[in-house]
Amino acid sequence: MVRIRLRKPGKPVKHRYHFHVVACDAREGREGRVLEVLGYYDPSKNPEFYELKLDRIEDWIRKGAQPTDTVKSLIKKARKRLANSAQ
């Protein structure tokens, strides 16, 4: 099964982590091989910063990919932000 989850790239700088939102096989570890990078998330910024490729995420979900709880909340926030900017 394909999962859409967070991946920690590189080394942390003073415990200020950032993450990539990726599609990967559920059997891969957190730092394992990815199928596609779908976005970026930085919780250390105030307010938190994220950029998601919603069209690609929707495509993966249509194909059966399951997002983790954290990624679900990011998708929800991104959709809400997109709806507010369209008005």
Buried (B, 14 or more C-beta within 10 A) or exposed (E): EBBBBBBEEEEEEEEEBBBBBBBBEEEBEEEEEBBBBBBBBEBEEEEEEBEBBBEBBEBBBEEEBBBEEBBEEBBEEBBEEEEEEEE
